[in-house]
């Protein structure tokens, strides 16, 4: 005998769909109704009602002229509220400032969000030529220095899942889209203790990133410097900059309870 479906079942399904829609738009910055219909294979009326609620509550914005949906301000408020209560952000702040002031470049704190990287804090230096702030942005793990840090120290099972589910798309001529080449670079990251983004996500932007570990030894975040490539010659990156960032990585990780005695 089939159980009669309660009204609450439909409500829960719509809540689940609403979250899927928000994350879908977050990864693309904006989208059109037809794209959402194709992606989620739901009827027009149901989808329209969910979108209307999200707009009313401030989680989505709708541009009537362009007929596109984008994230609303409420998402920032939620994220800011969460971030402000995150201990790692508080502990990392002095290190971001110290590194930013030492190298006169913007320094960020990034963490993993599914198969992507999100920047949750920064210490930014006012300069005439700077990289656009990355706070709140989602970046691909394989094409960002902070993402490579997370991938390099990921469990084997999680890494295999990543390669099954993520398509390695090309963003610049330097983006690594060959799995074997990427695995080789991740080995170097593990060996050296830091990662480089050599204009792989954005042209003319170079980055260096180091892991931040917690008391379990897991990589829970990354400290990243992003700057115009012409201000980051490789002799600086692999020399003084690398040394300063690895020192910050060690000190911040120890503040979070990490000990070198923990098996990596």
N, C-alpha and C positions, 0 to 999 in steps of 0.2 A: 504494500500500500504506500502510495506517495504521500509524503507530508505536505499539507497545504502551505504554500510559501507565504510567509508573513510580510507585511509591508516593510518591516525593519530590514529584511534581507535586501530589498531594493535600495533602501537608504544607504546601507553599508557599502553596497556595490558602487553607488554613485560617489560616496566619500572616497573610496579607493581610486576611482576613475579621476576624480578631481585632483588628487595628489599626482597621479600619472601625468595628467595634463600640465600641471605646474612644472614638474621636472622636465618634461619634454620641451616646453617653451624656454625654460631656463638654459637648456643646452644650445638653443638656437637663437636666443635673444628675442625673436618675434616669429609669428607664424600666421597663416591664414586658415579660415574655417575648413576649407576643402582638405587641407593637409591633415587637420585633426580628425576629420571624418575618415580619411584613408588609413591613418595610423591606428585609430582605436576601434574602427569597425562598429560604431554604435549609431543608432538612428539620430537623425537631425534634430528632432524635437528634444530628446533627452540631452544631447550634447549642448544645445542652445540654452537649456535651463541651467545646466551646470556652469556654463560660461557666464551667464547672467549673474548667478549668485557670487561667483568669484570676483566679478567686476564690482558689484555692489559692496562687497566686503573689503575691497581694496587690494585683492591679491592679483588681479589682472587689470590691465588698461587696454582700451580698445580705441584704435585710431579709425574714425569713421571714413575719413578721406582715403586712406590707404587700405582700409579694411584688414588691418592686422592686429593681432593680440600680442601683448608683451607683459612682462611681470610688473605688478603694482608695488607701491611703496610699503605695503604691509609686510611683504617678504623681507625687506630690509630691517624693519622694526623687529620682526621675529629673530632674524639672524643676529642683529645687534644685541638683543636681550640675551641670547644664548652665549654669544662670544664674550660679553661683559662678565659672565659668571664662570668663564673657563679659566682654570688655574694656570694652564700653560701660557696663556696670553699674558697674564700678569707677570709670570716668571721670566718670560722671553723679552719683555719690553726693554729692559736695560741693555740687553745684548744687541737688539736691533739698533738702538740708538748709538751704542759704542761703535759698531761696525759701519753704520751709515756715516757717522762723523769722521771715522778714520779714513774712509775711502771716498767721502763726499758723493755718495750715490744712494739711491733708494734701496732699502733692505726690507724684506717681507718675511712673514711667518705663514707657512702654507701647510695644509693638512689634506688627507685623502677624503674624497667623497665618492664612494663607489669606485668606478674605474676612471675617475678624473681627479684633478687637484683644485682646491679652492683656497684662495689667499684670504686669511682671516685677520691680519693686522699688518701694519707697516710703520716704518719711520722714514719719512721722505725729506729729501734735501732740496731746497729751492735753487734751481739752476736754469739757465736759459734754454738748454736742450736736455730734456728728460724723457724717460720712458713713461707712457701713460700709466697711471695708477692701476694696479691689478687687484686691489682689495675687492672681494666679492665676486671675482671672475672665476669661471670654471675653465681649466686648461687641460688638454690631453696629457696623460701621464708620460707617454713615450716621447713626446716632443717638448718636454719642459725639464729643466734641471731638477726641480723639486719632485717632479713625478718620477724621474729616473731613480732618485734616492729611495723613494718608497718601493719601486719595482725591484731594485737591487737587493733589498733586504726582506722581500716578501717570501712567505712560505711557498714551497714548490707547488702545492696544490692550488693556492691562490694565483700564482703566476700562470699556471696552465689554464686556469679559468679565464684569466685576463686575455690571453692569446686566443682562446676559443670565442670570446664574446666581443672583442674589440678589433675593428678593422683599422689597420695602420694606413691612414690617409696622409697624403703629402700636403703640407702647408707652405713650405718653401723648398728651394732646390737642395737644402741641407737636411731636410726631414728624413729620419731613418725609417724606412718602410719595409725593410728586409728583416724578418724575425731573427735570423742567425746573426746578422750584424748587430742588432739591438741586444741580443743575449751576450755577445762578446763585449759590448760597451758596458753592460750591467756588471759583468765580471770585473772590469776595470774600476767601476764605481765601488764595488765591495772591497777591492784590493787597496784603492787609494783613499777611500773614506770621503769622497766628494764627487759631485757630478757637474757636468758642463752642458749648457744649451748653447750651441754655436749657431745662432741664427736659424734654429730649427722650427720655432713657432712663429716668430716675427722676423722679417728681414732687418738687418742692421741692429739687432738686439742680441746681446750676449749675457749669459747668466751663470752664476756659480751657486751651488747649493750643498748643504751638509745636513746629515740626519740629526734629529732630536729624539732621544730614547727616554722611556719612562722606567719605573722600577722593575718592570718585567723584562726589560731589554728590547722591547718592541719599538720600532720607529713610529712615533705618534705625530711627528710634524717635521718640517724642514725649514731651515733659515736660508733665504735666497737673496742674492743681490742681482738686480737687473739694471743694465745700463746700455747706452749706445755702444756698439762694438768698437768704434774707434777710440773710446776711452778705456777699453779693457783689452789691451794687448796680452797675448798668451804668456809672455814672460812675467807679467804682473799676476795674472790669474793663477798660474801654476807655481808662483813663488810666494810673495808676501801675502797676497789675498788668500790663497789656499791655507797658509799657516794660521792666519788670524781666524778664519772661519772654522777650521778644525778645532782650534782652542776654544772658541765659543761653543761649539757643538759639545765638547767634552764637559765644559763647566755647566752649561744649562742642563744637560742630561743628568749630571750628578745632583743638581738642585732638585730634579724630579725623582730622585731616588735610584738612579742607575749606578751600577757598580761594574767595573771592568771584570770582576770575577764571574759575572753572569755569562753563561755560554751563549754566543751569538749564533 
